[in-house]
Amino acid sequence: MIPASHSRTLALAIDASSPQRAEELSKSLAEVLLRFSPRIAARVGAPPTRVWFFVDIGPQNDWIQRTFGDEVSFAEAVLKVFDSLHHKALLAIADTPPAAQAFAAQYGFWISTPGQTRTDLDHLPLSALIHLEGLQAWSRSSQVDNIANFFSLLGFKKLGDLKSFSAAALQERWGSLGNTVFLRLQASGAKDPQPISPFIPTEPLKVFVHLDHPVSVIALLLHEVEASMKSLFARLEGRRLIVRRLRVCLRCEYSNHEHIFNIEPSTPSRELRFFKLLLENRLDRIELLNPIKDLELEVDPLPEKEQQDSFEQQAQNDQTKLSLLKSLLAQEGAESGFASLQDEVWPENMWVLNSDIFKSGGVSGGESGSDSGGAQGEFDETGFLPKFRYAAALGKAPRPALLLTRPRPLDEREISQLQFYSERPIERIEHSWWEGRAGPLEAPILGERRDYYVARDRHGRNLWLFQDAVSERFFLHGAFD
């Protein structure tokens, strides 16, 4: 267990393709790291295409222990995020930023035991002195190389060999630079403070992608968009934002025409797979007369809802699936919703379609305060949560997948072609005497009692039908799939 007051720094480095690209990544990837700590510093180091990130994780110790178990699992989680964004990273955790950078540059992956960073530094070669920087890069890196070469000529091989020299001795020969070298070799935040301030993102949530080879195939275009969306959504997660609307702009190569459209789900989300499916469905409707030379993605965000870890996680997963289904159906002009039960006796009147399933408020339909049947639907902050209550017999009774809204009468010829599974009814539904006439006013008078049977027709399909107790006629009510 790490003491709560102990200083710990995570140093992480990635290589970019160019100095300009390195400057861009230093801002965007710092936002990605916000999911792990609010205190982040970034700078472009040597070579000029390498970006260094320093994350203060000391105050996050309790959260790290609770969420990841230890610093090793925490470091692996950080690397997994960067790997998903196609960035190979060097990473180390130590008591000070300079030491963390030196370990990352030397080993690639290293976690120093809390309080033992000074001892671990002793084992590094003299050449590692150039990486002992942290937030403040060496102002004269060539002189640092000269210091390492000087001690190397004297027979020194490791940083621990410099323990015999005092701060005054190093300062006498190399001035303030010698004093800085001495302080950083102590690996003490109190002697060589490098505080990491809270990082406040200011970059717009927008991604511009120029395609070296214009694309006219939807599948290839989706591939190019996917990489940009991953980066954009990772930044959103760091900022604790979700997407209310995604604006997409595709610019053609041989004309000034632009394909501009919005992806706006019924419920704001940050599920990348969700938006990829919506985008793919939308792109299928676009006729690309000219190849696309560049594209632009812009997010209209909303703050995410704060929620304790692991609470109602299943409800959130269901919410994502329902949002995706409703948005896809809405694009096709189809109405969707939950078929919820009402407190009605007759099966054809028990179901109602609730289409506004993602808005707060009540659900149309009667309440079911007793166990006599019916259902109750509720809305809460996580989405629609249906709750059904059945009578004991109703829960065991078969129900068909296809249900007619108005039962159809059968003639004697149709009945003679059916094979009944039982001579006795499997279920009886009877209206209460105080509720008056059975069925809706526009429906035929079917009496006060129905005896239900299951029968097989000449095509092998199982039918659900009933006999009216008053008229003794048979009615087709549904079919099993």
Secondary structure, DSSP 8 states (H G I E B T S, - for coil): ---TT---EEEEEEE-SSHHHHHHHHHHHHHHGGGT-SBEEEEEETTTTEEEEEEE-STTHHHHHHHTSSHHHHHHHHHHHHHHTT--EEEEEESSHHHHHHHHHHHSEEE--TT-HHHHHTTSBGGGGGG--TTS--S-HHHHHHHHHHHHHTT--BGGGGGGS-HHHHHHHHTHHHHHHHHHHTT-TTTS-----B----S-SEEEEEEEEEE--HHHHHHHHHHHHHHHHHHHHHHTEEEEEEEEEEEESSSS-EEEEEE--SS-B--HHHHHHHHHHHHTT---SS-EEEEEEEEEEEE-----TTTTHHHHHHHHHHHHHHHHHHHTT----EEEE-S-SSGGGSEEEE--TTSSS--SS----SSSS-EEEEEETTEEEEEE---HHHHHS---SEEEEEEEE--HHHHHT-EES-SS-SEEEE--GGG-SSS-TTS----SEEEEEEEE-TTS-EEEEEEETTT--EEEEEE--
